[in-house]
Amino acid sequence: MPITYSQSGVSIAEGDKLVQHIKKTVRTTYSKSVLSDIGLFGAFFDARFRRYEWPVLVSSVDGVGTKLMVAQMMDRHDTIGQDLVNHCVNDIMVSGAEPLFFMDYFASGRLRSGVATAVIRGFVKSCKENGCALIGGETAEMPGFYEKNRYDLSGTIVGVVEKRKLITGKGIRKGDLLLGIPSSGLHTNGYSLARKVLLPRFALKDYVDEIGEVLGENLLRVHRSYRRIITPVLRKFPVRGLSHITGGGIVGNTMRIIPRGLSLHIHWKAWKRPPIFDLIQSSGKVPEKDMRRTFNLGVGLVIVVPEKEGGRVARFIRSTGEQCMLIGEVVQSS
């Protein structure tokens, strides 16, 4: 008896349906530099950077980890694409780059065009908010590899920065101040530990008094983009370093840009942690050391500035309606 591709678990028709659903909304992210449309074998982007003397391309690729499992358990798919775009945007912006375009990879055990469309609409929303184009992607249906209703995501972003404006941390000095900008929650890191300690005790749809909301809603809070803070701060002030706080925590990520011979002194009591972190720690009796190296603990971005500029930078950020905390300083290694 003949066996068709559809009988093996792959639906070309569902893939075609998805493309038709997303074409119009994806095009809303295009700039004049996008030279191709959906459906070609490659995406074309005009590389004439007229405003730059020496343009440097900055790229990053990432996923959203097991936060995907929370989204799928909640059957809510409109935020996870935003998480991925914003995470990638932050990763290149801490080098001083402005995002140009984003590309995604969506793989599933069984392609459901409604679910995929919701995810992609999340990509579109954040691409528009961050001023970058969604110029391409890949959708893979892989029965037998992924469970029937499971899917996985990854994304690649490319940005550009003037070479002389690259931020690498090499100018960081002893005495520089660390300014912290609040996170919106767990962002996209630490969900394996969070799920392990929380889900035996709570259901995702439970209202939890300690955090003042439904647990799943808190865990799905969108990983925020820091573009609207980083861009004006870089224009106005001599920033020596930027750190996007992801897996590894405040120290682990910020030490990536600290020159040899220097270290960090963090004032761990300088800000109030969002209640979700206290809930995780108390539910699992998680050691403080593990909390600090797993989670952002309420600080999603660290800005390193000269000591004499700290007050001015903090006042400027606060004047925009954002919070800004002095969370530490750069010190000599012991």
C-alpha positions, -999 to +999 in steps of 0.1 A: +000+000+000+015+034-010+025+057+019+024+095+013+044+122+029+013+133+048+008+098+062+044+100+076+033+130+096+044+160+075+017+183+060+029+204+031-005+219+029-003+231+065+030+247+057+016+265+027-013+277+048+011+291+074+030+311+047-003+326+034-013+336+070+020+354+078+030+370+045+011+403+050+021+408+087+058+399+081+060+425+053+051+452+078+086+448+093+104+455+061+125+486+056+138+500+022+169+478+027+149+445+024+153+434-013+134+401-012+100+387-003+090+355+015+095+324-006+129+327-021+158+305-011+176+334+006+168+368+021+184+399+005+194+430+025+210+461+011+244+464+027+251+500+017+256+516+051+258+552+040+259+567+075+289+546+085+326+552+078+336+517+089+305+495+095+309+464+116+283+437+115+273+422+149+254+390+150+239+367+176+219+335+177+198+322+206+168+304+218+144+308+247+152+276+266+125+257+286+103+288+289+089+272+257+075+244+279+056+269+300+041+285+269+031+251+255+017+240+289-003+272+291-013+269+254-003+305+250+019+313+220+017+351+215+046+361+238+073+336+232+083+351+198+087+385+215+110+369+241+133+356+214+135+388+194+141+410+224+167+386+238+186+387+205+183+425+202+197+430+237+226+407+229+239+428+200+229+462+215+253+458+244+281+459+218+267+492+206+250+478+175+216+488+161+195+458+149+190+454+111+172+421+105+161+389+123+156+354+111+138+325+129+138+288+130+105+270+140+105+232+144+076+211+155+064+175+158+032+185+140+028+218+123-003+237+135-006+268+115-026+286+142+001+281+168+029+290+144+011+321+133+007+333+169+045+328+175+054+346+143+031+375+151+052+378+183+083+380+161+066+407+140+055+427+170+090+429+186+108+434+153+086+465+146+092+477+182+130+473+178+132+487+143+145+456+126+131+435+097+119+399+099+134+389+065+134+351+066+129+319+085+126+282+084+097+260+094+104+223+100+079+196+107+097+167+123+074+139+135+092+113+156+118+138+167+095+162+186+064+152+204+032+158+185+023+192+200+058+204+209+078+230+191+112+246+194+125+280+184+158+298+177+166+331+162+195+349+145+199+387+145+223+409+126+231+445+135+256+472+126+278+496+145+305+521+136+339+504+144+351+533+166+318+530+186+321+493+194+316+486+231+338+458+243+346+468+279+383+473+272+380+509+286+366+498+319+386+510+349+388+505+387+362+527+403+337+526+374+301+523+386+275+496+378+241+509+371+213+483+370+181+485+349+152+463+361+142+431+343+106+422+336+109+389+354+129+357+347+133+368+310+144+336+293+168+320+317+165+297+347+133+280+338+146+245+343+152+253+379+120+273+383+099+245+369+116+219+391+108+237+423+075+254+415+055+230+395+053+202+421+038+228+444+017+250+421-003+246+388+005+271+362-030+285+363-030+289+401-032+324+415-002+326+439-006+351+468+032+356+471+035+370+436+000+385+434-009+369+401-014+336+382+019+317+382+019+310+344+012+347+336+042+357+357+065+331+341+054+341+306+061+378+311+079+390+280+117+394+282+120+431+278+140+450+251+165+476+264+168+494+231+149+524+242+173+529+271+206+519+254+203+540+223+198+575+239+223+567+267+250+558+242+243+591+223+247+612+255+272+596+278+306+579+278+295+543+285+324+519+290+305+486+291+271+471+288+260+436+300+228+418+292+220+396+322+211+361+310+221+326+322+251+331+345+235+360+364+248+395+371+284+385+379+288+358+353+276+380+325+292+413+335+326+396+341+326+388+303+334+425+296+356+432+326+394+435+318+419+412+334+430+422+368+396+437+377+365+423+394+331+434+406+317+444+439+279+439+438+256+455+464+230+427+465+207+447+489+206+478+466+174+468+449+142+448+458+140+415+441+107+407+423+087+383+444+090+354+419+126+350+428+118+347+465+091+322+457+115+301+437+142+302+464+118+294+493+100+267+473+131+248+465+154+259+494+177+271+466+211+283+479+218+320+475+249+311+454+227+292+429+202+320+428+229+345+419+244+324+392+212+312+376+188+342+376+189+379+368+173+385+402+155+416+389+184+433+370+183+427+332+209+452+321+241+466+336+256+498+324+293+505+333+301+542+335+329+564+349+324+573+385+319+610+378+292+602+352+271+579+373+248+605+388+241+621+354+234+589+337+211+577+364+192+609+365+188+609+327+174+573+327+150+581+355+138+612+337+125+589+309+103+571+334+127+541+339+142+529+371+179+529+375+198+515+406+235+518+416+242+481+421+280+481+425+314+491+412+345+478+395+373+468+419+408+454+418+409+416+417+419+401+450 
